[in-house]
Amino acid sequence: MKLAFVALAGALFYSAVLPGQDDELQKSIARGKEVYAGNCVACHQATGEGVEGVFPPLAKSDYLMKTPEKAIHAVKFGLQGAIEVNGVEYDNMMPDPGLSKEQVADVMNYIMNSWGNSSNKKMITVKMVEAVKQEADK
């Protein structure tokens, strides 16, 4: 079942760029910056660098860029248990921030296009967030 989830999320994430998506992506990034400032900055810092060993970096994050579906899940539902980011293990709890699916998509677009991260104009959509939620509910 996990493999099906990863395949579905990967297919959704790497879908073709739609016409007009650049403009929508920029709007989403702007909204996501506000969500980040209100919900994420205390732990992950204004620079996205986190606190080594305590709060993982989002800046130049291999975890974020290689497994966006896991990052979506963490932003939507919180995260507990060990993960490795840029070669450093983190085993802290991230509480469920209580964001709407739109806010999750927007903040993901912001962090995936900030601090040295580049999503290559691949946009996280509400449908992608819903797909992660649907798998979590099974």
C-alpha positions as CSV (number, residue, x, y, z in Angstrom):
1,M,0.0,0.0,0.0
2,K,2.9,2.4,0.8
3,L,4.4,1.7,-2.6
4,A,1.1,2.6,-4.3
5,F,1.0,5.9,-2.3
6,V,4.5,6.8,-3.3
7,A,3.8,6.0,-7.0
8,L,0.6,8.0,-6.9
9,A,2.2,11.0,-5.1
10,G,5.2,10.8,-7.5
11,A,3.0,10.8,-10.6
12,L,1.0,13.7,-9.3
13,F,4.1,15.7,-8.3
14,Y,5.9,15.2,-11.6
15,S,2.8,15.9,-13.8
16,A,3.2,18.3,-16.7
17,V,3.3,22.1,-16.1
18,L,0.0,23.5,-17.1
19,P,-0.4,26.7,-19.1
20,G,-0.6,29.7,-16.8
21,Q,0.8,27.7,-13.9
22,D,3.8,30.1,-13.5
23,D,1.4,32.9,-12.5
24,E,-0.6,30.6,-10.2
25,L,2.7,29.3,-8.7
26,Q,3.9,32.8,-7.9
27,K,0.5,33.6,-6.2
28,S,0.7,30.4,-4.2
29,I,4.3,31.2,-3.1
30,A,3.2,34.6,-1.9
31,R,0.4,33.1,0.1
32,G,2.7,30.4,1.4
33,K,5.2,33.0,2.6
34,E,2.5,34.3,4.9
35,V,1.5,30.9,6.1
36,Y,5.2,30.1,6.8
37,A,5.6,33.4,8.8
38,G,2.6,32.5,11.0
39,N,3.2,28.8,11.5
40,C,6.7,27.6,10.7
41,V,9.3,30.3,11.4
42,A,9.6,29.7,15.1
43,C,11.2,26.3,14.5
44,H,12.5,26.3,11.0
45,Q,13.7,30.0,11.3
46,A,13.3,32.9,8.8
47,T,16.2,31.5,6.8
48,G,14.7,28.0,6.6
49,E,17.9,26.6,8.2
50,G,16.1,25.2,11.3
51,V,18.2,24.3,14.3
52,E,20.7,21.5,13.7
53,G,19.8,18.3,15.6
54,V,16.5,19.8,16.8
55,F,14.5,21.2,13.9
56,P,15.5,20.1,10.4
57,P,16.4,22.6,7.7
58,L,14.1,23.4,4.9
59,A,16.8,25.3,3.1
60,K,18.6,23.1,0.5
61,S,16.8,20.2,2.0
62,D,17.3,16.8,0.3
63,Y,14.4,15.3,2.3
64,L,12.0,18.0,1.0
65,M,13.1,17.9,-2.6
66,K,13.5,14.1,-2.9
67,T,10.3,13.2,-1.1
68,P,7.8,16.0,-1.4
69,E,4.9,13.7,-0.7
70,K,6.4,12.9,2.8
71,A,6.9,16.7,3.3
72,I,3.3,17.3,2.4
73,H,2.2,14.7,4.9
74,A,4.3,16.2,7.6
75,V,2.9,19.7,6.9
76,K,-0.7,18.4,6.9
77,F,-0.6,16.0,9.8
78,G,2.6,16.7,11.7
79,L,5.5,14.3,12.0
80,Q,6.8,12.0,14.7
81,G,9.8,9.7,14.5
82,A,13.3,9.9,13.1
83,I,14.1,11.4,9.6
84,E,17.4,12.2,8.0
85,V,17.9,15.6,6.3
86,N,21.1,16.5,4.6
87,G,22.9,13.7,6.4
88,V,21.7,14.7,9.9
89,E,19.2,12.7,11.9
90,Y,16.3,14.5,13.5
91,D,14.0,12.7,16.0
92,N,11.7,15.4,17.3
93,M,8.0,15.8,17.0
94,M,6.3,18.3,14.7
95,P,2.7,18.9,15.8
96,D,-0.1,19.0,13.4
97,P,-0.2,22.7,12.5
98,G,-3.9,22.6,11.6
99,L,-3.6,24.0,8.1
100,S,-6.2,23.8,5.4
101,K,-5.3,21.8,2.3
102,E,-4.9,25.2,0.4
103,Q,-2.5,26.5,3.1
104,V,-0.5,23.2,2.9
105,A,-0.1,23.5,-0.9
106,D,0.8,27.2,-0.6
107,V,3.4,26.8,2.1
108,M,4.9,23.8,0.3
109,N,5.2,25.9,-2.8
110,Y,6.9,28.6,-0.8
111,I,9.5,26.4,0.9
112,M,10.1,24.4,-2.3
113,N,11.1,27.6,-4.1
114,S,13.0,29.4,-1.3
115,W,16.5,29.3,0.3
116,G,18.2,27.4,-2.6
117,N,15.4,24.9,-3.2
118,S,14.0,24.8,-6.7
119,S,10.9,22.8,-7.7
120,N,11.6,23.6,-11.4
121,K,8.2,25.2,-11.6
122,K,6.4,22.0,-10.5
123,M,3.5,23.2,-8.4
124,I,2.1,21.5,-5.3
125,T,-1.6,21.5,-5.8
126,V,-4.6,21.0,-3.5
127,K,-5.3,17.7,-5.4
128,M,-1.8,16.5,-4.4
129,V,-2.5,17.4,-0.8
130,E,-5.8,15.6,-1.0
131,A,-4.1,12.5,-2.4
132,V,-1.8,12.5,0.6
133,K,-4.7,12.9,3.0
134,Q,-6.7,10.2,1.3
135,E,-3.8,7.7,1.8
136,A,-3.4,8.8,5.4
137,D,-7.1,8.0,6.0
138,K,-6.9,4.4,4.8
